[in-house]
Amino acid sequence: MAGLLKAETEKKPEPPPAARQNVILQEHFRKQYSGVFDPNRAQADDRFLNEHVERQIDRFIGDLKRKLKKLKDSLREVEQVQAEILHATGSEPHQQSRMRMREALETMADESEDLRQMVLFVLVGVKSNDDFHPIPREAPQKDGYSQELAYLQEQVENAEKGIHNYFIEPSNTVNLEELRGENMLAFLYRASQMAKWIQRQL
């Protein structure tokens, strides 16, 4: 009985991350391995190669998650500061909030671009629509750039969804053809450009 209880309480080993089955990531890191090590060794020692590829995928996914978290944290900071600006009284608190908002927007622009470069690093040959120019409207500061921030939030959410579904938890077989046109690269580019645009207006 004691042995049975012990067996029941023992934790089952966690399944390997779904990202390790991503054929695009596997191919990328296999090619990277062959460019550094002897290709003949890679073919002769599949176990060593597979372990190397798995480690690289795990590291890549970990970096993606950290960048995404920092991007979303910065977006929350922007939204919080926006509310403070709209309800601020007096020039000094208002100026401090504007400074915090500029800093958070700068972080958003940097993290969006970093994520975009990470994705481009593994998705060789995939292009995105980078033709984006924010359309100025009259006195956007009166409502705290609400329309611009709503657009920024939408781009971040779309980029996060694409990265999650394609890299972190791929639900089916990934295919580069699925990334033609509107994709996470375009969403990240727009998020970066909109964050920079709002920052310049403050």
VEXBAVEX-825860 format. One record per residue (C-alpha): residue in one letter; residue number from 1; x, y, z. Coordinates in Angstrom, 2 decimals, always signed. Each point is the difference from the previous one (the first is absolute). Layout:
N
+------+------+---------+---------+---------+
! resn ! resi !      px !      py !      pz !
+------+------+---------+---------+---------+
!    a !  NUM !       X !       Y !       Z !
...
+------+------+---------+---------+---------+
END
This chain:
202
+------+------+---------+---------+---------+
! resn ! resi !      px !      py !      pz !
+------+------+---------+---------+---------+
!    m !    1 !   +0.00 !   +0.00 !   +0.00 !
!    a !    2 !   +2.80 !   +2.40 !   +0.95 !
!    g !    3 !   +1.71 !   -0.71 !   -3.30 !
!    l !    4 !   -3.23 !   +0.68 !   -1.89 !
!    l !    5 !   -0.54 !   +3.30 !   +1.79 !
!    k !    6 !   +3.57 !   +1.00 !   -0.73 !
!    a !    7 !   -0.43 !   -0.79 !   -3.66 !
!    e !    8 !   -3.22 !   +2.02 !   -0.16 !
!    t !    9 !   +1.59 !   +3.03 !   +1.64 !
!    e !   10 !   +3.07 !   -0.04 !   -2.21 !
!    k !   11 !   -0.15 !   +2.70 !   -2.62 !
!    k !   12 !   -0.20 !   -1.11 !   -3.58 !
!    p !   13 !   +2.75 !   +1.40 !   -2.22 !
!    e !   14 !   -1.13 !   +3.10 !   -1.86 !
!    p !   15 !   -0.41 !   -0.43 !   -3.75 !
!    p !   16 !   +2.64 !   +1.72 !   -2.14 !
!    p !   17 !   -0.86 !   +3.55 !   -1.11 !
!    a !   18 !   -2.19 !   +0.03 !   -3.10 !
!    a !   19 !   +2.41 !   +2.45 !   -1.62 !
!    r !   20 !   +2.57 !   -2.80 !   -0.38 !
!    q !   21 !   -2.26 !   -1.53 !   -2.65 !
!    n !   22 !   +0.02 !   +3.19 !   -2.06 !
!    v !   23 !   +1.57 !   -1.15 !   -3.28 !
!    i !   24 !   +1.02 !   +3.53 !   -0.98 !
!    l !   25 !   +1.96 !   +0.46 !   +3.24 !
!    q !   26 !   +1.47 !   -3.48 !   -0.30 !
!    e !   27 !   +1.20 !   +0.67 !   -3.54 !
!    h !   28 !   +1.42 !   +3.40 !   +0.92 !
!    f !   29 !   +2.07 !   -1.25 !   +2.91 !
!    r !   30 !   +1.11 !   -3.11 !   -1.89 !
!    k !   31 !   +1.38 !   +2.23 !   -2.76 !
!    q !   32 !   +1.60 !   +2.22 !   +2.62 !
!    y !   33 !   +1.64 !   -3.05 !   +1.57 !
!    s !   34 !   +1.33 !   -1.22 !   -3.35 !
!    g !   35 !   +1.53 !   +3.42 !   -0.61 !
!    v !   36 !   +1.96 !   -0.16 !   +3.28 !
!    f !   37 !   +0.80 !   -3.70 !   +0.37 !
!    d !   38 !   +1.09 !   -2.69 !   -2.43 !
!    p !   39 !   -3.08 !   -0.97 !   -2.09 !
!    n !   40 !   +1.22 !   -3.61 !   -0.07 !
!    r !   41 !   +0.04 !   -0.09 !   +3.78 !
!    a !   42 !   -3.55 !   +1.35 !   +0.08 !
!    q !   43 !   -1.16 !   -2.85 !   -2.21 !
!    a !   44 !   +1.96 !   -2.63 !   +1.92 !
!    d !   45 !   -1.16 !   +1.09 !   +3.47 !
!    d !   46 !   -3.72 !   +0.68 !   -0.19 !
!    r !   47 !   -0.39 !   +0.01 !   +3.78 !
!    f !   48 !   +2.56 !   +2.77 !   +0.46 !
!    l !   49 !   -1.57 !   +2.03 !   -2.81 !
!    n !   50 !   -3.54 !   -0.45 !   +1.33 !
!    e !   51 !   +1.02 !   +1.06 !   +3.50 !
!    h !   52 !   +1.71 !   +3.08 !   -1.41 !
!    v !   53 !   -3.07 !   +0.94 !   -2.05 !
!    e !   54 !   -2.30 !   -0.49 !   +3.00 !
!    r !   55 !   +2.19 !   +2.23 !   +2.19 !
!    q !   56 !   +0.04 !   +2.73 !   -2.64 !
!    i !   57 !   -3.77 !   -0.16 !   -0.44 !
!    d !   58 !   -0.54 !   +0.16 !   +3.77 !
!    r !   59 !   +2.30 !   +3.02 !   +0.22 !
!    f !   60 !   -1.69 !   +1.73 !   -2.92 !
!    i !   61 !   -3.47 !   -0.55 !   +1.48 !
!    g !   62 !   +1.17 !   +1.20 !   +3.41 !
!    d !   63 !   +1.33 !   +3.21 !   -1.54 !
!    l !   64 !   -3.25 !   +0.49 !   -1.93 !
!    k !   65 !   -2.06 !   -0.36 !   +3.18 !
!    r !   66 !   +2.18 !   +2.48 !   +1.91 !
!    k !   67 !   -0.20 !   +2.55 !   -2.81 !
!    l !   68 !   -3.76 !   -0.42 !   -0.29 !
!    k !   69 !   -0.44 !   +0.46 !   +3.75 !
!    k !   70 !   +2.08 !   +3.18 !   -0.03 !
!    l !   71 !   -1.99 !   +1.31 !   -2.97 !
!    k !   72 !   -3.34 !   -0.68 !   +1.71 !
!    d !   73 !   +1.23 !   +1.43 !   +3.31 !
!    s !   74 !   +0.98 !   +3.19 !   -1.82 !
!    l !   75 !   -3.43 !   +0.15 !   -1.65 !
!    r !   76 !   -1.68 !   -0.26 !   +3.41 !
!    e !   77 !   +2.26 !   +2.77 !   +1.26 !
!    v !   78 !   -1.01 !   +2.20 !   -2.93 !
!    e !   79 !   -3.69 !   -0.63 !   +0.65 !
!    q !   80 !   +0.39 !   +0.74 !   +3.71 !
!    v !   81 !   +1.87 !   +3.24 !   -0.65 !
!    q !   82 !   -2.59 !   +1.00 !   -2.59 !
!    a !   83 !   -2.70 !   -0.19 !   +2.69 !
!    e !   84 !   +2.17 !   +2.08 !   +2.34 !
!    i !   85 !   +0.52 !   +2.67 !   -2.65 !
!    l !   86 !   -3.73 !   +0.25 !   -0.70 !
!    h !   87 !   -0.75 !   +0.51 !   +3.71 !
!    a !   88 !   +3.09 !   +2.03 !   +0.94 !
!    t !   89 !   -0.34 !   +3.47 !   +1.48 !
!    g !   90 !   +2.90 !   +2.41 !   -0.08 !
!    s !   91 !   +2.97 !   +0.16 !   -2.35 !
!    e !   92 !   +2.60 !   -1.89 !   +2.07 !
!    p !   93 !   -1.86 !   -3.33 !   +0.36 !
!    h !   94 !   -1.02 !   +0.27 !   -3.64 !
!    q !   95 !   +3.62 !   +0.48 !   -1.10 !
!    q !   96 !   +1.19 !   -2.95 !   +2.09 !
!    s !   97 !   -2.67 !   -2.24 !   -1.52 !
!    r !   98 !   +0.95 !   +1.08 !   -3.51 !
!    m !   99 !   +3.63 !   -0.91 !   +0.73 !
!    r !  100 !   -1.01 !   -3.46 !   +1.27 !
!    m !  101 !   -2.19 !   -0.51 !   -3.04 !
!    r !  102 !   +2.83 !   +0.94 !   -2.37 !
!    e !  103 !   +2.31 !   -2.48 !   +1.72 !
!    a !  104 !   -2.59 !   -2.79 !   -0.18 !
!    l !  105 !   -0.67 !   +0.73 !   -3.67 !
!    e !  106 !   +3.72 !   -0.08 !   -0.74 !
!    t !  107 !   +0.21 !   -3.42 !   +1.66 !
!    m !  108 !   -2.98 !   -1.17 !   -2.06 !
!    a !  109 !   +1.64 !   +1.14 !   -3.22 !
!    d !  110 !   +3.30 !   -1.69 !   +0.93 !
!    e !  111 !   -1.58 !   -3.29 !   +1.08 !
!    s !  112 !   -2.24 !   -0.12 !   -3.08 !
!    e !  113 !   +3.01 !   +0.45 !   -2.25 !
!    d !  114 !   +2.05 !   -2.56 !   +1.95 !
!    l !  115 !   -2.79 !   -2.56 !   -0.32 !
!    r !  116 !   -0.32 !   +0.75 !   -3.69 !
!    q !  117 !   +3.72 !   -0.57 !   -0.54 !
!    m !  118 !   -0.15 !   -3.28 !   +1.94 !
!    v !  119 !   -2.83 !   -1.24 !   -2.21 !
!    l !  120 !   +1.77 !   +1.15 !   -3.17 !
!    f !  121 !   +3.10 !   -1.87 !   +1.18 !
!    v !  122 !   -1.76 !   -3.36 !   -0.31 !
!    l !  123 !   -2.57 !   +0.76 !   -2.69 !
!    v !  124 !   +2.44 !   +0.67 !   -2.80 !
!    g !  125 !   -1.72 !   +1.23 !   -3.14 !
!    v !  126 !   -3.28 !   +1.00 !   +1.67 !
!    k !  127 !   -0.90 !   +3.61 !   -0.67 !
!    s !  128 !   -2.41 !   +2.34 !   +1.72 !
!    n !  129 !   -1.95 !   +3.03 !   -1.08 !
!    d !  130 !   +2.05 !   +2.87 !   +1.46 !
!    d !  131 !   -1.96 !   +2.75 !   -1.75 !
!    f !  132 !   -1.53 !   +1.64 !   +3.05 !
!    h !  133 !   -0.41 !   +3.69 !   +0.74 !
!    p !  134 !   -2.21 !   +1.18 !   +2.90 !
!    i !  135 !   -2.69 !   +2.44 !   -1.16 !
!    p !  136 !   +0.06 !   +3.13 !   +2.20 !
!    r !  137 !   -3.31 !   +1.17 !   +1.44 !
!    e !  138 !   -0.92 !   +3.28 !   +1.63 !
!    a !  139 !   +1.05 !   +0.39 !   +3.64 !
!    p !  140 !   +0.48 !   -3.69 !   +0.91 !
!    q !  141 !   +1.47 !   +1.06 !   +3.34 !
!    k !  142 !   -3.46 !   +1.10 !   +1.19 !
!    d !  143 !   -1.13 !   -3.60 !   +0.41 !
!    g !  144 !   +3.43 !   -1.30 !   +0.96 !
!    y !  145 !   +0.73 !   -1.46 !   -3.45 !
!    s !  146 !   -2.76 !   -2.53 !   +0.60 !
!    q !  147 !   -0.43 !   -1.01 !   -3.65 !
!    e !  148 !   +3.73 !   -0.32 !   -0.56 !
!    l !  149 !   +0.45 !   -2.09 !   +3.16 !
!    a !  150 !   -2.94 !   -2.23 !   -0.95 !
!    y !  151 !   +1.71 !   -0.65 !   -3.33 !
!    l !  152 !   +3.30 !   -0.65 !   +1.78 !
!    q !  153 !   -1.68 !   -2.49 !   +2.33 !
!    e !  154 !   -1.60 !   -1.78 !   -2.96 !
!    q !  155 !   +3.35 !   -0.43 !   -1.74 !
!    v !  156 !   +1.65 !   -1.36 !   +3.14 !
!    e !  157 !   -2.84 !   -2.47 !   +0.56 !
!    n !  158 !   +0.13 !   -1.19 !   -3.61 !
!    a !  159 !   +3.78 !   -0.39 !   +0.14 !
!    e !  160 !   -0.21 !   -1.94 !   +3.27 !
!    k !  161 !   -2.66 !   -2.30 !   -1.42 !
!    g !  162 !   +2.08 !   -0.68 !   -3.11 !
!    i !  163 !   +3.18 !   -0.68 !   +1.97 !
!    h !  164 !   -1.83 !   -2.26 !   +2.45 !
!    n !  165 !   -1.83 !   -2.01 !   -2.68 !
!    y !  166 !   +2.99 !   -0.29 !   -2.31 !
!    f !  167 !   +2.91 !   -0.44 !   +2.40 !
!    i !  168 !   -0.93 !   -0.54 !   +3.66 !
!    e !  169 !   -3.03 !   -2.31 !   -0.28 !
!    p !  170 !   -0.37 !   -0.94 !   -3.67 !
!    s !  171 !   -3.42 !   -1.60 !   -0.40 !
!    n !  172 !   +0.72 !   -1.69 !   -3.31 !
!    t !  173 !   +2.68 !   -0.43 !   -2.63 !
!    v !  174 !   +1.62 !   +3.36 !   -0.63 !
!    n !  175 !   +0.40 !   +1.25 !   -3.54 !
!    l !  176 !   +1.82 !   +3.06 !   -1.29 !
!    e !  177 !   -2.81 !   +0.59 !   -2.49 !
!    e !  178 !   -2.26 !   +0.85 !   +2.93 !
!    l !  179 !   +2.20 !   +3.03 !   +0.73 !
!    r !  180 !   -0.36 !   +1.69 !   -3.36 !
!    g !  181 !   -1.62 !   +3.42 !   +0.28 !
!    e !  182 !   -1.39 !   +0.90 !   +3.42 !
!    n !  183 !   +2.21 !   -1.61 !   +2.60 !
!    m !  184 !   +1.73 !   +0.57 !   +3.33 !
!    l !  185 !   +2.81 !   +1.91 !   -1.73 !
!    a !  186 !   -2.45 !   +2.60 !   -1.29 !
!    f !  187 !   -1.74 !   +0.27 !   +3.38 !
!    l !  188 !   +3.30 !   +0.52 !   +1.83 !
!    y !  189 !   +1.14 !   +2.58 !   -2.54 !
!    r !  190 !   -3.23 !   +1.97 !   +0.40 !
!    a !  191 !   +0.20 !   -0.20 !   +3.78 !
!    s !  192 !   +3.54 !   +1.36 !   -0.09 !
!    q !  193 !   -0.88 !   +2.82 !   -2.39 !
!    m !  194 !   -3.15 !   +1.03 !   +1.87 !
!    a !  195 !   +1.85 !   +0.01 !   +3.33 !
!    k !  196 !   +2.67 !   +2.26 !   -1.51 !
!    w !  197 !   -2.63 !   +2.29 !   -1.52 !
!    i !  198 !   -1.87 !   +0.50 !   +3.29 !
!    q !  199 !   +3.31 !   +0.53 !   +1.81 !
!    r !  200 !   +0.91 !   +2.82 !   -2.39 !
!    q !  201 !   -3.34 !   +1.73 !   +0.67 !
!    l !  202 !   +0.47 !   +0.12 !   +3.76 !
+------+------+---------+---------+---------+
END
